[in-house]
Amino acid sequence: MNERDALRLLAADLPSAGDDCAVVDGLVLTTDMLHASTDFPAGTTSYTVGWRSVGVSLSDVAAMGAEPLGAVAAYAPTALEEEPLVDFLEGARDVCDRVGTDYVGGDLDTHRELTVTSTAVGRTDDPVPRSGASPGDAVCVTGEWGRTAAALDLFDAGDVERANELFRFEPRIEAGRALAATATAMMDSSDGLARSLHQLAAASDCGFRIDADALPVHPELENLSADPETRFERAVHVGEDFELVCTLPNSAVAAAREDCPVPLTLVGRVTDPGEGVTVVGGPGESDSRPLPDRGYTHE
């Protein structure tokens, strides 16, 4: 079975595992596993591996609106070597420093391919789940979309320096904290905007109507993808941008934009569940159409 089928199989027995983090006595807890074959293209530096591996778990903490307390990682390359290990540690520490927390250790092993498992812990008295969206709410996103899609193009083209820079995203901890006061639902976009919306729709029993023309696309993807339709497809489906997707009461959007430390863009509305997840606008389009449930999957 694929990853999503496995998650559905486990959901009935793990009722606390439906959000970006589990919540235990005021703490949020998350863990992620990354592999060379699915997560780190050829040319990814050990520093970037450390940064990105720990960053994905910190992004989950951000999606709950929590304050990070620390992170650990189990690092398993094909062989233990001093320079890659030191570089990995530096990247892991630096992403933690960027969001005001500590990298506090982990485990070492070897594996047939580079594999990293990271865990992050945070604290909040009022975590934001995926299940609170209501018809009429606004849908907002942080930052710009297509960052990872652009990085993958640059890895393929041999521009590994710029590709690595794009791969080192900043977890939206401060934004998550700022949005927590008014967000009715929130998650990070690890699997892409389209799949995130479908996951939010399932959790909140609602639909979404998204304006393609409102979505902020990363300038690097704008430069690399000349065709507007291809650019939109990659911005919403490739995934791994680790921006936040949230729903807010309409009355709270203006204040949320002022409080959010990164750009917050209104991209759509929450609709009734029978309407599904749809998109309007975009190149040559005027009618509403379904937004396919397609995105990043570990395979």
Stockholm file with secondary structure:
# STOCKHOLM 1.0

chainA/1-299         MNERDALRLLAADLPSAGDDCAVVDGLVLTTDMLHASTDFPAGTTSYTVGWRSVGVSLSDVAAMGAEPLGAVAAYAPTALEEEPLVDFLEGARDVCDRVGTDYVGGDLDTHRELTVTSTAVGRTDDPVPRSGASPGDAVCVTGEWGRTAAALDLFDAGDVERANELFRFEPRIEAGRALAATATAMMDSSDGLARSLHQLAAASDCGFRIDADALPVHPELENLSADPETRFERAVHVGEDFELVCTLPNSAVAAAREDCPVPLTLVGRVTDPGEGVTVVGGPGESDSRPLPDRGYTHE
#=GR chainA/1-299 SS CCHHHHHHHHHTTCTTCSSSSEEETTEEEEEEEEEHHHHCCTTCCHHHHHHHHHHHHHHHHHHTTCEEEEEEEEEECSSCCHHHHHHHHHHHHHHHHHTTCCEEEEEECCCSSCEEEEEEEEECSSCCCSSCCCTTCEEEEESCBCHHHHHHHHHHHTCHHHHHHHHSCCCCHHHHHHHTTTCSEEEECTTCHHHHHHHHHHHHTCEEEEEGGGCCBCHHHHHHCCSHHHHHHHHHHSCCCCCEEEEECGGGHHHHHHHCSSCEEEEEEEECGGGCEEEECSTTCCSCEECCCCCCCCC
#=GC SS_cons         CCHHHHHHHHHTTCTTCSSSSEEETTEEEEEEEEEHHHHCCTTCCHHHHHHHHHHHHHHHHHHTTCEEEEEEEEEECSSCCHHHHHHHHHHHHHHHHHTTCCEEEEEECCCSSCEEEEEEEEECSSCCCSSCCCTTCEEEEESCBCHHHHHHHHHHHTCHHHHHHHHSCCCCHHHHHHHTTTCSEEEECTTCHHHHHHHHHHHHTCEEEEEGGGCCBCHHHHHHCCSHHHHHHHHHHSCCCCCEEEEECGGGHHHHHHHCSSCEEEEEEEECGGGCEEEECSTTCCSCEECCCCCCCCC
//
